[in-house]
Amino acid sequence: MAIDSPRPLHQQPSALVAVFVGGVVGTSARYVLERTFPASTGQWPWATFGINLSGAALLGMISALLVAQSSESVRRRQLRLFAGTGCCGAFTTYSTFALEQTNLWRADAPGTAIAYAVVSVGGGVLMALAGFGVGDWLSGKRTR
């Protein structure tokens, strides 16, 4: 389907397939990591923390690499939907982050809950910026 299709992106079958397949990949990776490194009650949820930070870095890098290209194309859009929206969107998880916050508070670990929230959000922003930097470097684009 052409990039200038009169149909909205969310109604284009190829876009839906790209997000779906990427979502399967991202969710599967998160599932394996969460099962391999389960969170213990009242303890820092390392798997979700690592998933969210690495996902932020990957999304930043993917975004920078795609922005470095001069124009939107069908291939570029499909890649963005597959890798960014699908893989990274399904790999990272705000709902699990929120649930783990609740579990830390309920396990009488408010200090850990606060630290986890601050470090996760701040770290996610820093990792996205780092990912953008890596993407700019890989594409040969220099930042100011």
C-alpha positions as CSV (number, residue, x, y, z in Angstrom):
1,M,0.0,0.0,0.0
2,A,1.3,3.4,-0.9
3,I,2.6,5.8,1.8
4,D,0.0,8.4,0.7
5,S,-2.9,5.9,1.1
6,P,-6.3,7.6,1.7
7,R,-6.8,5.0,4.5
8,P,-5.7,6.0,8.0
9,L,-2.5,4.1,9.1
10,H,-4.4,2.1,11.7
11,Q,-6.7,0.7,9.0
12,Q,-3.9,-0.4,6.7
13,P,-3.4,-4.2,6.9
14,S,0.3,-4.1,6.4
15,A,0.7,-1.6,9.3
16,L,-1.4,-3.8,11.6
17,V,0.7,-6.9,10.6
18,A,4.0,-5.0,11.3
19,V,2.8,-3.9,14.8
20,F,1.4,-7.4,15.5
21,V,4.5,-9.3,14.5
22,G,6.7,-6.8,16.4
23,G,4.5,-7.1,19.4
24,V,4.8,-10.9,19.4
25,V,8.6,-10.6,19.3
26,G,8.7,-8.0,22.1
27,T,6.3,-9.7,24.3
28,S,8.0,-13.0,23.9
29,A,11.4,-11.5,24.8
30,R,9.9,-9.8,27.9
31,Y,8.1,-13.1,29.0
32,V,11.4,-15.0,28.8
33,L,13.3,-12.4,30.8
34,E,10.5,-12.0,33.4
35,R,10.4,-15.8,33.9
36,T,14.2,-16.2,34.0
37,F,14.6,-13.3,36.5
38,P,11.4,-13.2,38.6
39,A,10.9,-10.4,41.1
40,S,11.0,-11.3,44.8
41,T,8.5,-9.7,47.2
42,G,9.8,-6.4,48.5
43,Q,13.0,-6.5,46.3
44,W,14.0,-4.4,43.3
45,P,12.3,-5.9,40.2
46,W,15.5,-6.2,38.1
47,A,14.0,-7.8,35.1
48,T,11.4,-5.1,34.5
49,F,14.0,-2.4,35.3
50,G,16.4,-3.8,32.7
51,I,13.7,-4.4,30.2
52,N,12.4,-0.8,30.4
53,L,15.8,0.8,30.3
54,S,17.1,-1.3,27.4
55,G,13.8,-0.8,25.6
56,A,14.1,3.0,26.0
57,A,17.6,2.9,24.6
58,L,16.6,0.7,21.7
59,L,13.6,2.9,20.9
60,G,15.8,6.0,21.0
61,M,18.4,4.4,18.7
62,I,15.7,3.1,16.2
63,S,14.1,6.6,16.2
64,A,17.4,8.3,15.5
65,L,18.3,5.9,12.7
66,L,14.9,6.4,11.1
67,V,15.0,10.2,11.5
68,A,18.4,10.3,9.8
69,Q,16.7,9.0,6.6
70,S,15.6,11.9,4.4
71,S,12.0,10.9,3.7
72,E,9.2,8.7,4.9
73,S,8.9,5.5,2.7
74,V,6.7,2.5,3.0
75,R,9.7,0.4,4.1
76,R,10.7,3.0,6.7
77,R,7.2,3.2,8.1
78,Q,6.9,-0.6,8.2
79,L,10.3,-0.8,10.1
80,R,9.2,1.9,12.5
81,L,5.9,0.1,13.2
82,F,7.5,-3.3,13.6
83,A,10.6,-2.3,15.6
84,G,9.4,0.8,17.5
85,T,5.7,0.4,18.1
86,G,5.6,-3.4,18.0
87,C,8.9,-4.8,19.4
88,C,9.8,-1.9,21.8
89,G,6.3,-1.1,22.7
90,A,5.5,-4.7,23.7
91,F,8.9,-5.3,25.2
92,T,8.7,-2.4,27.7
93,T,5.9,-2.4,30.2
94,Y,4.4,0.4,32.1
95,S,1.7,-1.7,33.6
96,T,4.1,-4.2,35.2
97,F,6.2,-1.2,36.4
98,A,3.1,0.2,38.1
99,L,2.1,-3.2,39.6
100,E,5.6,-3.6,41.0
101,Q,5.4,-0.2,42.5
102,T,2.2,-1.3,44.3
103,N,3.7,-4.5,45.4
104,L,6.8,-2.7,46.9
105,W,4.5,-0.4,48.8
106,R,2.3,-3.3,50.0
107,A,5.5,-5.2,51.1
108,D,6.4,-2.3,53.4
109,A,9.3,-1.2,51.2
110,P,8.4,2.4,50.4
111,G,12.0,3.5,50.1
112,T,12.6,0.9,47.5
113,A,9.4,1.8,45.7
114,I,10.4,5.5,45.6
115,A,13.9,4.8,44.4
116,Y,12.6,2.3,41.8
117,A,10.2,4.9,40.4
118,V,12.8,7.7,40.3
119,V,15.6,5.6,38.9
120,S,13.3,3.9,36.4
121,V,11.8,7.1,34.9
122,G,15.1,9.1,35.1
123,G,17.1,6.2,33.8
124,G,14.6,5.6,31.0
125,V,15.0,9.2,29.8
126,L,18.8,9.0,30.0
127,M,18.8,5.7,28.1
128,A,16.5,7.1,25.4
129,L,18.9,10.0,25.0
130,A,21.9,7.6,24.9
131,G,20.1,5.5,22.3
132,F,19.5,8.6,20.2
133,G,23.2,9.4,20.5
134,V,24.2,5.9,19.3
135,G,21.7,6.1,16.5
136,D,23.0,9.5,15.4
137,W,26.6,8.1,15.5
138,L,25.6,5.0,13.6
139,S,23.9,7.1,10.9
140,G,26.9,9.5,10.7
141,K,24.8,12.4,11.9
142,R,26.4,14.6,14.4
143,T,24.5,16.2,17.2
144,R,25.2,19.7,18.6
